[in-house]
Amino acid sequence: MEKEDVLSYFKRKPRPQSFKELSVGFNLGRQEARGFKKLLREMLHTGDLVLTRKGLYAPSEEVNLVRGYFEAHGDGFGFVVSDLPGQRDLFIPPYATMGAMDNDKVIARPESGGGRKGMIIRVLERAPRRVAGRLDKSRTACFIKPKSRNFKLDIYIPGACDGFKNGQEVIAEIVDYPSDKRPPVGKIIRSVEPPEKPLDEIDSIIEEFSLPIRFPKQVAEEAKKILAGGETEDGTKRKDLTRLPTMTIDGERAKDFDDAVSIRLTGTGYRLWVHIADVSHYVPWDSLIDIEARKRGTSVYFTNRVLPMLPKELSEDLCSLVPGENRHAFTVQMDFDRSGKREAASFYPSTIRSDERMTYTDVSKILVEGDTGLRTRYSGIVKDLELMDELAGELRARRFERGSLDFDLPEPEVLIDLQGRPEAIVRSERNIAHVLIEEFMIAANEAVAEYLQGSGAPSIYRIHEEPDAVKMEEVLRFAKNLLRTKSQDFRSLLEAARGRPEEEVINFSVLRSLKQARYSTVNAGHFGLASECYTHFTSPIRRYPDLVVHRILKEALSHRQKKSAFPPERAEMLGELLPDIAFSSSRMERNSDQVERAALKAMKAWFIKDKVGEEFPVKVIEVTNYGIRVRFEDFYVESFIHVSLMSDDFYVFNEKNLSMAGKHTGRKLRIGDIIQTRIDRVDMREKEIILGLA
């Protein structure tokens, strides 16, 4: 018996059932009932079922419970983000968290009346947890005060903490998780010495977030065997595209090339080939490498290194679409008319050979600057690049016409010297080549998602739900006062803000109001891209859901060739497996984002550390009632000046036009103003840059 049988039974019997009633309903003997009880326990553990106060079994959805992950906030409260699309986030007050911590999988009960407030009633699954913090040691007890602002509970350490000093920085592992009545209990793994150089900081962050550095011995050995075997065949019929002009376009420092592109002009428009590394050929379901990749979920990128999802034998060698080498790929072939409308799409395993390893910088120089040296050097592909530029422009225009959002949010890029110290932090520029590849990957992801949805195969979608209507109205109202615009939606608002001093604060206001994109087995569309059906297919070297989608697409194509429907028993099996993969992949993606933000924050602190006491011009990018956010003009680093540190006057906040004015001096601070500041100090523990007005 499977869990789907139990859930189907409840649809026929729409009320809570006792174990005896369920056993009678399924006509189970004594021996069968034992196995059935085990299944019910598993369903309680996964949250598919709950026990009512009377000890009866019921599906969690039927008793108005919300299952999802807990998003903790630094002030003790949090939100439960449902794993079912369309449900609003549930606010959880500090007293109702039941000891749940950031990223835990939970079940929550909304308050009566249908409000957005609720309480957690069960923690289904704990996120792996190591915690960095400061030891608070007394005669009677030892506690660790966590460094993370999202972790508000002190961790109790049993014993006398011999060998560790009060105030010492340590890393602890939680051995007993908290409840609503007791704190978490942990054990100290090791002390953390103050980092002597920036790269030591990266190592500390990796350990703090429990990221695996090395692959288990058996996984590493399996990867070496696969590499030694080279390009093996498994009977897959592949289309030979080795003579098709093909190129990769990536950053200068990229080592894993998982996508390549080709283009040709047709009688009615364009034919575009997007070739993706066929990782699934080498990494089958439930192999040692697959299990490890599922656990990692994603590659994590730092300034000086990468923690890959797959061993380097695959990610940087056998699966990487390096130039001049035959490689197994999975190709999405799409035909577009001259206006960028997709008219046809096909998918097939292929063998390709990349002709050129292009960089974003060189492609931009060829297309925008007309660099004669580069155009001569790459004369064989210049016309292809120009065709790609044409098509990408049409695709982008169509995407914005349908309502896709266009954020101009550049990221800081840290440049490291030979000693591993940050020598500069610059604005990471997006150029025409980034846009070109982005459009082609979006087109391929949409084509794959639409095909899988039409095939009847269960799959993983990349969803981005519509923002809460109240939040959307708040942002539009705020922006209308600031810009004097009549924009009725986010797309037109972003367009109205473009090029204005308030553009950045508008972009961030919209972004903060949006829900986080995530993975789901239910297609809820992608609001940000204005796409009705979207998935992740184009990066199987560094994202686990892409690898899963490759496998499912192969199965769906195989059944189409046999002119048979996707088998119901296989769909049922995948239907049980994929929700957990979608959930864990979303969780690991969020964890990776937090890690990369922590590393970037540390690099900024190290960069500014030697500049204490110096004065620099900064640009005001946000004004709030408690201070101003600024960005240095000389380097791409932000900081916040709290109103208490603005000691040259008493400042009053004007909410209507987002400005501050000194009561006595009349000095006004507005978004876009350039002011002079002084670096007073850098808090290396919190990685905070403290500025004062010069």
DRENVO-235770 format. One line per 4 residues: number of its first residue (from 0); their letters; for each residue x, y, z of C-alpha. Coordinates in Angstrom, 3 decimals. Layout:
<recs>
NUM = A = X,Y,Z  ...
</recs>
This chain:
<recs>
0 = MEKE = 0.000,0.000,0.000  1.230,3.532,-0.840  0.495,6.905,0.728  -1.528,7.909,-2.360
4 = DVLS = -3.956,5.059,-1.508  -4.425,6.517,1.981  -4.943,10.064,0.700  -7.413,8.817,-1.934
8 = YFKR = -9.322,6.974,0.807  -9.737,10.227,2.744  -11.223,11.859,-0.334  -13.942,9.206,-0.260
12 = KPRP = -14.289,9.429,3.537  -13.971,13.187,4.202  -13.628,13.071,7.982  -10.887,12.108,10.502
16 = QSFK = -10.479,8.351,10.940  -9.216,6.167,13.768  -6.646,3.441,13.101  -9.358,0.814,13.546
20 = ELSV = -11.646,2.538,11.045  -8.824,2.762,8.504  -7.909,-0.910,9.013  -11.521,-1.965,8.477
24 = GFNL = -11.858,0.356,5.497  -8.818,-1.254,3.827  -9.891,-4.745,4.975  -6.504,-5.425,6.601
28 = GRQE = -5.526,-8.530,8.540  -3.387,-8.420,11.699  -0.094,-8.869,9.813  -0.999,-6.243,7.199
32 = ARGF = -2.078,-3.812,9.917  1.476,-3.717,11.325  2.904,-2.564,8.020  0.019,-0.132,7.656
36 = KKLL = 0.799,1.422,11.037  4.381,1.992,9.887  3.102,3.753,6.748  0.869,6.010,8.849
40 = REML = 3.843,6.906,11.075  5.849,7.849,7.986  2.989,10.017,6.723  2.792,11.754,10.091
44 = HTGD = 6.546,12.390,9.899  6.343,13.891,6.406  3.312,15.996,7.332  0.902,14.348,4.892
48 = LVLT = -1.232,13.330,7.856  -1.758,14.779,11.322  -3.249,13.391,14.508  -6.186,15.354,15.856
52 = RKGL = -6.586,16.013,19.568  -8.852,12.966,19.712  -6.129,10.746,18.221  -7.726,10.519,14.779
56 = YAPS = -5.821,10.618,11.471  -6.549,13.355,8.928  -4.811,14.888,5.880  -3.081,18.132,6.919
60 = EEVN = -4.761,20.143,4.133  -8.223,19.009,5.240  -7.782,20.376,8.763  -6.599,23.787,7.548
64 = LVRG = -2.917,23.306,8.357  -0.058,24.854,6.424  3.037,22.817,5.609  6.184,24.627,4.535
68 = YFEA = 9.493,26.064,5.707  10.052,28.549,8.513  11.731,31.817,7.587  13.108,33.194,10.865
72 = HGDG = 13.575,36.894,11.567  16.180,38.470,13.821  13.548,39.780,16.246  12.225,36.310,17.072
76 = FGFV = 9.172,36.146,14.828  9.056,34.541,11.375  6.942,33.344,8.488  5.861,29.927,7.286
80 = VSDL = 6.157,29.795,3.504  3.786,27.103,2.247  5.109,24.419,-0.080  1.803,24.693,-1.971
84 = PGQR = 1.643,27.608,-4.435  -1.070,30.189,-3.975  -1.117,30.150,-0.166  -0.152,33.338,1.642
88 = DLFI = 2.822,33.363,3.989  1.750,32.803,7.583  3.093,35.202,10.223  4.378,33.416,13.337
92 = PPYA = 4.805,35.576,16.491  7.847,34.909,18.735  5.730,33.017,21.288  4.319,30.639,18.652
96 = TMGA = 7.474,29.297,16.959  7.625,26.112,19.088  11.417,26.245,18.877  11.462,26.201,15.064
100 = MDND = 14.576,27.711,13.502  15.421,29.229,10.161  14.770,26.864,7.212  13.134,24.128,9.311
104 = KVIA = 10.278,22.253,7.648  7.152,22.754,9.756  3.390,22.450,10.049  1.511,25.516,11.260
108 = RPES = -2.105,26.220,12.176  -3.595,29.563,11.032  -5.592,31.468,13.605  -9.359,31.260,13.332
112 = GGGR = -10.934,33.857,11.088  -8.667,33.309,8.109  -5.994,35.860,9.048  -2.303,35.736,8.158
116 = KGMI = -1.258,34.910,11.717  -0.693,31.414,13.072  1.345,29.092,15.255  3.709,26.231,14.527
120 = IRVL = 2.404,22.931,15.858  5.134,20.565,14.653  8.666,20.669,13.286  8.851,18.020,10.561
124 = ERAP = 12.493,18.295,9.587  15.402,20.240,11.003  17.811,22.098,8.782  21.417,20.918,9.346
128 = RRVA = 22.839,23.235,11.953  26.239,24.367,13.066  26.316,27.661,14.876  29.109,30.195,15.259
132 = GRLD = 28.985,32.357,18.346  30.616,33.717,21.470  30.955,31.619,24.632  29.246,33.031,27.728
136 = KSRT = 30.771,31.094,30.600  29.833,31.330,34.262  30.352,29.165,37.335  27.118,27.291,36.859
140 = ACFI = 26.501,27.123,33.101  27.877,27.707,29.625  25.937,29.248,26.771  26.791,30.305,23.243
144 = KPKS = 25.388,33.577,21.960  24.965,32.984,18.201  26.498,35.398,15.730  23.655,35.064,13.226
148 = RNFK = 20.892,37.629,13.683  18.318,35.049,12.582  19.240,32.809,15.504  17.855,34.446,18.653
152 = LDIY = 18.163,31.536,21.123  21.272,31.040,23.241  22.634,27.502,23.039  23.152,25.628,26.292
156 = IPGA = 26.440,23.696,26.515  26.370,20.959,29.200  29.427,20.572,31.392  32.061,23.030,32.518
160 = CDGF = 33.345,23.957,29.038  36.877,23.137,30.152  39.534,24.316,27.754  37.475,27.269,26.504
164 = KNGQ = 37.537,30.842,27.776  34.689,33.223,28.431  34.067,35.401,25.383  35.882,33.023,23.046
168 = EVIA = 34.534,32.580,19.511  33.512,28.955,18.894  31.540,26.758,16.529  28.981,24.413,18.075
172 = EIVD = 26.790,21.661,16.740  23.218,21.364,17.984  22.593,17.954,19.540  19.132,18.642,20.992
176 = YPSD = 16.834,21.081,19.249  14.754,23.657,21.143  11.085,23.444,22.025  8.747,26.103,23.324
180 = KRPP = 9.945,25.255,26.862  13.687,24.568,26.596  16.655,26.086,24.763  18.749,24.247,22.181
184 = VGKI = 21.564,22.092,23.525  24.875,21.874,21.728  28.450,20.709,21.888  31.471,22.805,20.978
188 = IRSV = 33.209,21.536,17.845  36.187,23.864,17.983  37.311,27.360,18.841  37.598,29.997,16.140
192 = EPPE = 40.757,32.041,16.106  40.453,35.616,14.865  41.173,35.415,11.132  44.598,36.745,10.198
196 = KPLD = 43.722,37.225,6.548  40.553,37.524,4.459  40.633,33.992,3.085  40.610,32.632,6.661
200 = EIDS = 37.242,34.363,6.950  35.912,32.352,4.003  37.014,29.096,5.646  35.203,30.120,8.838
204 = IIEE = 31.991,30.913,6.929  32.128,27.549,5.148  32.369,25.757,8.483  29.735,27.942,10.126
208 = FSLP = 27.193,27.011,7.442  28.127,23.296,7.505  29.124,23.270,3.844  30.922,20.115,2.683
212 = IRFP = 34.400,20.897,1.351  35.536,17.465,0.213  33.546,14.724,-1.445  33.233,11.405,0.419
216 = KQVA = 35.916,8.928,-0.590  33.524,6.597,-2.447  32.014,9.515,-4.394  35.470,10.776,-5.381
220 = EEAK = 36.493,7.293,-6.514  33.320,6.898,-8.588  34.025,10.251,-10.293  37.586,9.172,-11.142
224 = KILA = 36.295,5.925,-12.653  33.797,7.832,-14.798  36.523,10.214,-15.990  38.868,7.314,-16.793
228 = GGET = 36.096,5.698,-18.845  35.753,8.841,-20.975  32.781,9.403,-23.265  30.909,6.147,-22.735
232 = EDGT = 27.843,5.080,-24.706  24.660,3.648,-23.220  22.670,2.978,-26.364  21.299,6.535,-26.487
236 = KRKD = 20.765,7.654,-30.070  22.540,10.993,-30.372  22.398,13.562,-33.126  25.879,14.455,-34.353
240 = LTRL = 26.202,18.246,-34.199  30.001,18.379,-34.111  30.088,20.264,-37.440  27.570,22.863,-36.305
244 = PTMT = 29.372,26.117,-35.365  29.024,26.284,-31.584  30.355,28.507,-28.815  30.202,28.982,-25.066
248 = IDGE = 29.878,32.481,-23.568  30.836,32.812,-19.896  32.749,34.957,-17.446  36.538,35.185,-17.567
252 = RAKD = 36.993,33.050,-14.449  34.418,30.360,-15.284  35.633,26.743,-15.208  32.389,24.799,-15.625
256 = FDDA = 30.774,25.372,-19.012  27.340,23.778,-18.950  25.729,25.639,-21.875  26.700,26.383,-25.478
260 = VSIR = 24.752,28.012,-28.304  24.471,27.871,-32.096  22.348,29.894,-34.516  21.357,29.910,-38.183
264 = LTGT = 19.169,32.167,-40.290  16.190,30.390,-41.867  13.744,31.432,-44.567  11.248,32.669,-41.971
268 = GYRL = 13.457,33.692,-39.068  16.021,32.082,-36.794  16.930,28.575,-35.686  18.578,28.543,-32.263
272 = WVHI = 20.281,25.581,-30.635  20.870,25.636,-26.882  23.177,22.766,-25.921  23.314,21.765,-22.266
276 = ADVS = 25.866,19.385,-20.750  24.308,15.917,-20.515  25.188,15.300,-16.874  22.399,12.730,-16.520
280 = HYVP = 24.312,10.458,-18.924  27.068,10.087,-16.316  25.053,10.540,-13.103  22.019,8.202,-12.965
284 = WDSL = 19.338,8.222,-10.285  20.520,7.106,-6.822  24.170,6.635,-7.775  26.696,7.705,-5.147
288 = IDIE = 27.358,10.961,-6.991  23.631,11.611,-7.406  22.908,11.162,-3.698  25.744,13.552,-2.801
292 = ARKR = 24.590,16.096,-5.416  21.026,15.938,-4.065  22.337,16.614,-0.573  24.389,19.641,-1.742
296 = GTSV = 21.630,20.972,-4.012  23.784,23.616,-5.662  27.341,24.807,-6.179  28.429,27.648,-3.905
300 = YFTN = 30.623,30.394,-5.360  33.147,32.541,-3.521  35.556,35.195,-4.735  38.485,32.802,-4.822
304 = RVLP = 36.943,29.341,-5.035  33.863,27.261,-5.658  32.361,24.388,-3.675  30.945,22.368,-6.581
308 = MLPK = 27.815,20.247,-6.527  29.618,17.624,-8.628  33.233,16.408,-8.358  35.649,18.399,-10.519
312 = ELSE = 36.271,15.351,-12.711  32.744,15.951,-14.012  32.064,19.654,-13.409  35.311,20.959,-14.881
316 = DLCS = 36.252,18.116,-17.211  34.056,15.399,-18.655  30.727,17.282,-18.482  32.143,20.745,-19.173
320 = LVPG = 31.639,21.903,-22.783  35.280,22.865,-23.271  36.349,23.966,-26.783  37.752,21.437,-29.227
324 = ENRH = 36.413,18.358,-27.414  33.460,16.146,-28.301  30.925,16.285,-25.502  27.592,14.612,-24.770
328 = AFTV = 24.885,17.265,-24.620  21.125,17.638,-24.435  20.010,20.060,-27.133  16.955,22.297,-27.272
332 = QMDF = 16.347,23.298,-30.889  13.960,26.225,-31.374  12.633,28.002,-34.447  11.604,31.674,-34.139
336 = DRSG = 10.067,34.029,-36.636  11.651,37.426,-37.303  9.741,38.984,-34.377  11.057,36.417,-31.873
340 = KREA = 7.902,34.311,-31.616  8.722,30.642,-31.036  7.144,28.500,-33.743  8.622,25.073,-32.955
344 = ASFY = 10.820,23.307,-30.419  12.449,19.884,-30.298  14.668,18.172,-27.741  17.242,15.440,-28.246
348 = PSTI = 20.532,14.006,-26.949  23.447,15.188,-29.065  27.192,15.199,-29.486  28.702,18.658,-29.901
352 = RSDE = 32.123,20.250,-30.172  32.465,23.831,-28.993  34.503,25.890,-31.450  35.171,28.875,-29.201
356 = RMTY = 35.243,29.677,-25.496  33.995,33.279,-25.584  33.798,35.695,-22.662  31.079,38.261,-21.958
360 = TDVS = 33.669,41.034,-22.260  34.953,39.989,-25.692  31.456,39.457,-27.089  30.447,42.930,-25.914
364 = KILV = 33.556,44.440,-27.498  32.743,42.732,-30.797  29.062,43.696,-30.876  29.036,47.107,-29.190
368 = EGDT = 32.499,48.561,-29.591  33.277,46.998,-32.973  36.743,45.985,-31.784  38.589,45.313,-35.057
372 = GLRT = 41.213,43.056,-33.498  38.621,40.787,-31.916  36.395,40.848,-34.999  39.375,39.678,-37.062
376 = RYSG = 40.394,37.038,-34.532  36.846,35.615,-34.339  35.857,36.323,-37.942  34.306,32.862,-38.304
380 = IVKD = 31.610,33.549,-35.691  31.052,37.321,-35.917  27.977,36.908,-38.151  26.582,34.307,-35.744
384 = LELM = 27.063,36.715,-32.840  25.266,39.449,-34.749  22.355,37.086,-35.457  22.243,36.146,-31.781
388 = DELA = 22.160,39.809,-30.844  19.213,40.363,-33.207  17.251,37.405,-31.850  18.004,38.209,-28.205
392 = GELR = 16.706,41.750,-28.754  13.431,40.417,-30.167  13.029,37.879,-27.336  13.690,40.532,-24.723
396 = ARRF = 11.202,42.944,-26.291  8.496,40.251,-26.358  9.202,39.344,-22.731  8.735,42.928,-21.579
400 = ERGS = 5.591,43.289,-23.676  3.985,40.425,-21.780  4.857,42.058,-18.415  8.264,40.718,-17.382
404 = LDFD = 10.021,42.820,-14.740  13.341,44.468,-15.559  15.500,45.159,-12.508  18.699,47.142,-12.824
408 = LPEP = 20.401,45.865,-9.675  24.147,45.567,-10.235  26.159,43.435,-7.845  29.541,44.224,-6.252
412 = EVLI = 32.509,42.241,-7.559  35.530,41.664,-5.332  38.942,41.694,-7.006  41.582,39.710,-5.103
416 = DLQG = 45.346,40.311,-5.260  48.012,37.588,-5.319  48.064,37.453,-1.501  44.325,36.821,-1.360
420 = RPEA = 43.422,40.296,-0.104  40.596,42.352,-1.647  42.320,45.074,-3.675  39.154,46.556,-5.172
424 = IVRS = 35.378,46.205,-4.992  33.764,47.310,-8.234  30.323,47.366,-9.769  29.788,44.154,-11.721
428 = ERNI = 28.694,45.316,-15.131  26.048,43.512,-17.147  26.607,43.910,-20.846  24.917,42.844,-24.050
432 = AHVL = 26.489,39.373,-23.876  24.941,38.689,-20.460  21.546,39.720,-21.847  22.016,37.524,-24.918
436 = IEEF = 22.751,34.349,-22.941  20.051,35.156,-20.386  17.378,35.405,-23.097  18.435,32.142,-24.735
440 = MIAA = 18.431,30.256,-21.419  14.987,31.638,-20.526  13.673,30.546,-23.938  15.082,27.012,-23.486
444 = NEAV = 13.726,26.694,-19.939  10.251,27.763,-21.061  10.257,25.362,-24.011  11.227,22.412,-21.797
448 = AEYL = 8.665,23.323,-19.111  5.833,23.592,-21.637  6.731,20.272,-23.231  6.865,18.438,-19.891
452 = QGSG = 3.569,19.919,-18.762  1.965,18.785,-22.004  3.459,15.289,-21.740  1.699,14.520,-18.464
456 = APSI = 5.000,13.749,-16.743  5.447,14.997,-13.170  8.258,17.516,-12.990  9.884,20.296,-10.983
460 = YRIH = 8.972,23.845,-11.969  10.654,27.105,-11.092  7.832,29.202,-9.727  7.569,32.827,-8.637
464 = EEPD = 4.177,33.597,-7.186  2.401,36.929,-7.499  3.121,39.370,-4.668  0.652,39.922,-1.888
468 = AVKM = -1.929,42.454,-3.086  -1.533,44.550,0.072  2.250,44.740,-0.348  1.897,45.630,-4.011
472 = EEVL = -0.501,48.459,-3.199  1.841,49.779,-0.486  4.796,49.930,-2.907  2.742,51.593,-5.650
476 = RFAK = 1.384,54.161,-3.194  4.881,54.892,-1.867  6.278,55.219,-5.397  3.461,57.469,-6.613
480 = NLLR = 4.277,59.990,-3.870  7.980,59.801,-4.603  7.908,59.878,-8.425  4.565,61.585,-9.064
484 = TKSQ = 3.723,58.674,-11.346  0.386,57.031,-12.143  1.909,53.563,-12.646  -0.614,50.816,-11.988
488 = DFRS = 1.772,47.847,-11.984  5.375,47.013,-11.139  6.608,46.874,-14.732  5.489,50.407,-15.582
492 = LLEA = 6.737,51.623,-12.198  10.243,50.292,-12.830  10.186,51.906,-16.258  9.090,55.258,-14.777
496 = ARGR = 11.951,55.137,-12.248  14.645,54.328,-14.815  17.438,56.901,-14.881  16.093,58.873,-11.910
500 = PEEE = 17.894,59.303,-8.548  15.122,57.287,-6.892  15.549,54.333,-9.279  17.518,52.196,-6.852
504 = VINF = 15.195,52.641,-3.888  12.204,51.892,-6.142  13.895,48.748,-7.472  14.634,47.516,-3.956
508 = SVLR = 11.140,48.377,-2.718  9.598,46.291,-5.496  12.084,43.472,-4.950  11.430,43.323,-1.199
512 = SLKQ = 7.676,43.068,-1.817  8.059,40.052,-4.100  7.984,36.474,-2.925  11.121,34.404,-3.339
516 = ARYS = 11.322,32.215,-6.427  11.457,28.517,-5.555  11.035,24.991,-6.853  7.679,23.210,-6.840
520 = TVNA = 5.986,20.220,-8.436  2.923,22.434,-8.989  3.237,24.887,-11.875  2.196,28.290,-10.548
524 = GHFG = 3.926,30.347,-13.231  6.763,32.822,-12.857  5.588,36.334,-11.990  8.942,38.059,-12.446
528 = LASE = 9.388,36.673,-15.962  5.669,36.878,-16.762  5.937,33.235,-17.802  3.036,30.816,-17.490
532 = CYTH = 5.306,27.784,-17.419  8.948,27.811,-16.388  11.591,25.390,-15.130  15.345,25.159,-14.617
536 = FTSP = 17.031,22.992,-17.245  20.135,24.874,-18.374  22.599,24.403,-15.469  22.768,20.701,-14.469
540 = IRRY = 26.445,20.997,-13.474  25.651,23.427,-10.656  21.913,22.987,-9.810  20.322,19.684,-8.835
544 = PDLV = 16.748,20.447,-10.064  18.152,20.962,-13.598  19.671,17.477,-13.489  16.325,16.018,-12.381
548 = VHRI = 14.482,17.828,-15.193  16.974,16.387,-17.716  16.163,12.860,-16.565  12.409,13.402,-16.684
552 = LKEA = 12.622,14.976,-20.145  14.563,11.961,-21.403  11.872,9.644,-20.069  9.081,11.707,-21.594
556 = LSHR = 10.804,11.771,-25.004  11.408,8.028,-24.842  7.690,7.340,-24.316  6.734,9.755,-27.099
560 = QKKS = 9.005,7.871,-29.499  7.238,4.670,-28.492  3.919,6.490,-28.983  2.896,5.662,-25.432
564 = AFPP = 1.719,7.813,-22.540  3.908,8.474,-19.527  3.385,5.333,-17.357  1.050,6.003,-14.396
568 = ERAE = 3.131,3.853,-12.024  6.284,5.800,-12.929  4.417,9.094,-12.549  3.242,7.960,-9.115
572 = MLGE = 6.795,7.059,-8.076  8.137,10.432,-9.210  5.165,12.147,-7.597  6.346,10.851,-4.218
576 = LLPD = 10.005,11.747,-4.764  9.908,15.154,-6.454  8.204,17.271,-3.721  11.017,16.487,-1.280
580 = IAFS = 13.639,17.263,-3.937  11.922,20.572,-4.731  11.760,21.487,-1.036  15.368,20.563,-0.210
584 = SSRM = 16.673,22.248,-3.384  14.883,25.485,-2.456  16.293,25.266,1.047  19.865,24.672,-0.142
588 = ERNS = 19.531,27.545,-2.614  18.552,29.892,0.225  21.437,28.593,2.314  23.843,29.201,-0.574
592 = DQVE = 22.557,32.761,-0.968  23.138,33.421,2.745  26.664,32.006,2.532  27.586,34.111,-0.490
596 = RAAL = 26.169,37.254,1.161  28.149,36.549,4.357  31.356,36.081,2.357  30.796,39.302,0.415
600 = KAMK = 30.094,41.217,3.633  33.338,39.892,5.129  35.352,40.918,2.074  33.894,44.447,2.240
604 = AWFI = 34.884,44.744,5.906  38.444,43.608,5.181  38.704,46.026,2.276  37.563,49.035,4.359
608 = KDKV = 39.505,47.993,7.491  42.701,49.803,6.467  40.854,53.007,5.605  39.578,53.908,9.101
612 = GEEF = 39.886,57.649,9.737  39.837,58.580,6.046  37.116,60.675,4.422  35.270,59.663,1.252
616 = PVKV = 32.384,60.976,-0.840  29.274,58.768,-0.772  25.960,58.791,-2.590  22.713,58.646,-0.620
620 = IEVT = 20.714,55.704,-2.023  17.986,55.376,0.629  16.536,57.587,3.372  14.522,56.110,6.244
624 = NYGI = 13.255,57.390,9.580  16.225,55.784,11.348  19.078,56.795,9.058  20.475,56.848,5.538
628 = RVRF = 21.961,54.136,3.333  24.937,55.290,1.295  27.348,53.920,-1.297  30.943,55.002,-1.703
632 = EDFY = 31.718,56.833,-4.928  35.264,55.428,-5.122  34.326,51.772,-4.671  31.127,49.703,-4.766
636 = VESF = 30.527,49.301,-1.034  27.395,50.255,0.883  26.948,51.217,4.517  24.256,52.607,6.778
640 = IHVS = 24.577,55.756,8.876  22.224,55.548,11.838  20.519,58.787,12.779  22.226,58.623,16.197
644 = LMSD = 25.603,58.925,14.444  24.545,62.041,12.504  25.864,64.271,15.267  26.141,67.618,13.481
648 = DFYV = 22.415,68.292,14.058  19.050,66.785,15.031  17.570,65.331,11.853  13.867,65.010,11.085
652 = FNEK = 12.564,62.469,8.551  10.096,63.594,5.859  8.185,60.501,4.780  6.459,62.190,1.844
656 = NLSM = 9.588,62.965,-0.158  11.993,60.564,1.604  14.422,63.157,2.902  15.980,64.272,6.167
660 = AGKH = 16.523,67.829,7.335  18.600,69.210,10.197  16.482,71.177,12.677  19.050,73.935,13.200
664 = TGRK = 21.300,73.897,10.139  18.532,73.223,7.638  20.841,70.729,5.945  18.805,68.393,3.717
668 = LRIG = 19.694,64.841,2.746  17.903,63.381,-0.277  18.253,60.294,-2.425  20.970,60.956,-5.001
672 = DIIQ = 22.862,63.538,-2.909  26.664,63.266,-2.716  27.937,63.899,0.813  31.302,63.604,2.560
676 = TRID = 31.707,60.922,5.225  34.402,59.631,7.533  35.102,55.959,8.264  35.037,55.874,12.071
680 = RVDM = 35.624,52.157,12.592  34.985,48.658,11.267  33.398,46.042,13.530  35.193,42.912,12.298
684 = REKE = 32.989,40.581,14.346  29.740,41.876,12.894  31.413,42.940,9.616  29.816,46.363,9.961
688 = IILG = 31.276,49.596,8.574  30.538,52.524,10.893  30.473,55.919,9.186  30.023,59.455,10.437
692 = LA = 29.216,62.672,8.609  32.362,64.646,7.850
</recs>
